[in-house]
Every structure is written in structure tokens, then in C-alpha cells.
Amino acid sequence: MGPLEGLRVVELAGLGPGPFCAMVLADLGADVMRVDRVESVTEGHTPSTRNDLLNRGKRSVAVDLKQAAGVEVQTP
């Protein structure tokens, strides 16, 4: 719960200061969805998501945005 409750944020993994900013938004109550590259995901984790504190409070999905099926993905 926080002042940003109800706000939805999409974070594209690996783009500059985005992970830190998204972490702060999640800490303030925003619903943050992290989009990881499919090829970087192994056993449900990327090397950056396994032990990275910047990913606290975020949900994650692996999507290939270069494919039409990936562009059509919807999350709850």
C-alpha cells in the first residue's frame, strides 16, 4: 500500500536506470510488471532476477516482443 496504489507500470528489462526507478515506484505501491527477454530466462529466472534487490515488489514475464504473438500478450 502506498500513494501510487492503482498505478500500473511496465518496465523493459535492461534499459538504463529503469530497474531502480521501477523499484522505487513498486515500493510506493505501484503495480510493476517487468518484461524480460525470452532467451535470457532460465528456470524462471534471468541472471539479473535471481538475487537482484532491484526486482523486489515486481512481477515478471518473459516475452519476445519481436514476434506478433509476443506483442499480443496480456497479463492480468
N, C-alpha and C positions, 0 to 999 in steps of 0.2 A: 504494500500500500504506500502511496506517496502522491505528490502533487501531479505527477504525469500519468496516473492510473487512467486507463482507457485509451491512451495514445499507442498506436502501433507503429513500429519502426522496422525497416528491412535493412540489414547490414550485409554488404557484399564482402566476403572474407578476403583479407589481404590487401585492402586498399588504404594505405597511409594510416592516419590516426583514427580511422573508423572504429576499430575494436575498442579503443579506450573510450571514445565518445559514446558508443553504444552501451558499454558497461555502466557509465555514469547515468545514462538515460534509464537503463534497467534498474539501477539502484534507486532511482527516483520514482519507480513504479510503472514505467513504460513496458509494453509487451514487445520484446525484441526478438526477431527471427533472423538468425544468421544463415546465409546461403553459402555453402561450401562447394568447391568443385568436386564432381563425382570421382575423378581419377585420383584425388588426394585422400579419399576416405578409405580407411582400412579398419575392419572390425568395429564399425560405428564411430570411430574417432579419426580425426586428422592429427598429424603431429602437433598442430597448434592447439587442438581442443582437449587433448588428453589431460594435461596438467597446467593449463593456462588459466590464471586467475582472471584474465580479462573476459573470459566467457561465462562468468558467474551470472546467474539470473536470466540466461538467454536460452531459447530453443534453437535447434539447428536442423537444417535439412540439406541434403546433397542433391544438387540439380545441375543438369547440363543445359545451360541457357542458350547454347548454340544449336540445339535441336528443337524442332517445333513442339514435340511432346513436353520438353522441359519448360518451355515458355508458358504452356497451358497449365502447369502445376498450380494447384490451390491448396492452401493449408488452412486448417480450422482456426 
